Protein backbone atom coordinates (compact mmCIF):
# COMPACT_ATOMS: atom_id res chain seq x y z
CA UNK A 1 0.00 0.00 0.00
CA UNK A 2 1.38 3.37 -0.98
CA UNK A 3 1.01 6.01 1.80
CA UNK A 4 2.70 8.86 0.04
CA UNK A 5 0.86 10.74 -2.69
CA UNK A 6 2.62 11.56 -5.91
CA UNK A 7 3.41 15.19 -6.74
CA UNK A 8 0.55 15.63 -9.23
CA UNK A 9 -2.09 14.25 -6.89
CA UNK A 10 -0.75 16.31 -4.00
CA UNK A 11 -0.92 19.53 -6.05
CA UNK A 12 -4.42 18.65 -7.22
CA UNK A 13 -5.64 18.05 -3.67
CA UNK A 14 -4.05 21.27 -2.40
CA UNK A 15 -5.63 23.24 -5.23
CA UNK A 16 -9.02 21.63 -4.66
CA UNK A 17 -8.87 22.44 -0.94
CA UNK A 18 -7.91 26.07 -1.60
CA UNK A 19 -10.58 26.57 -4.25
CA UNK A 20 -13.21 24.86 -2.09
CA UNK A 21 -12.32 27.04 0.89
CA UNK A 22 -12.47 30.22 -1.20
CA UNK A 23 -15.81 29.21 -2.68
CA UNK A 24 -17.17 28.61 0.80
CA UNK A 25 -15.97 32.00 2.05
CA UNK A 26 -17.21 33.89 -1.00
CA UNK A 27 -20.57 32.15 -0.88
CA UNK A 28 -21.10 33.10 2.76
CA UNK A 29 -20.26 36.78 2.26
CA UNK A 30 -22.56 37.35 -0.69
CA UNK A 31 -25.14 40.04 0.03
CA UNK A 32 -28.78 39.05 -0.14
CA UNK A 33 -30.59 39.92 -3.36
CA UNK A 34 -33.32 41.89 -1.61
CA UNK A 35 -34.25 42.48 1.97
CA UNK A 36 -37.86 41.59 2.77
CA UNK A 37 -40.08 44.44 3.92
CA UNK A 38 -40.86 44.25 7.61
CA UNK A 39 -44.49 43.34 7.95
CA UNK A 40 -46.86 45.09 10.29
CA UNK A 41 -47.85 43.08 13.32
CA UNK A 42 -50.94 41.06 12.60
CA UNK A 43 -53.97 41.73 14.74
CA UNK A 44 -54.77 38.61 16.71
CA UNK A 45 -58.33 37.46 16.04
CA UNK A 46 -60.33 37.28 19.21
CA UNK A 47 -61.91 33.95 20.03
CA UNK A 48 -65.60 33.32 19.95
CA UNK A 49 -68.47 33.99 17.59
CA UNK A 50 -68.35 37.07 15.35
CA UNK A 51 -70.90 38.32 12.87
CA UNK A 52 -68.84 39.08 9.80
CA UNK A 53 -69.86 40.09 6.29
CA UNK A 54 -69.98 36.53 4.98
CA UNK A 55 -72.09 35.45 7.98
CA UNK A 56 -74.51 38.33 7.31
CA UNK A 57 -74.81 37.25 3.67
CA UNK A 58 -75.54 33.70 4.75
CA UNK A 59 -78.25 34.87 7.12
CA UNK A 60 -79.85 36.93 4.34
CA UNK A 61 -79.91 33.98 1.95
CA UNK A 62 -81.15 31.54 4.60
CA UNK A 63 -84.24 33.58 5.52
CA UNK A 64 -87.54 31.94 4.55
Phi, psi and omega in degrees: 000134183263117182270338185261131180280150177286167184300318182294317180293320180298315179295321179296315181293321176297314180297318179295321179293318180294313181295320178296318178295318178296319179297322178295315180294317181291326179291326180287328186268005179290133178289152179292151182295314180206139178276133179291146178290135177292130182274152177289148179298134181283138178287127180287126178291136179283154184275155178111183184279136177226138175271107180253179182300317181290331176290319178299318179297321178297315179300321180293322181280340183270354180292143180284000000 
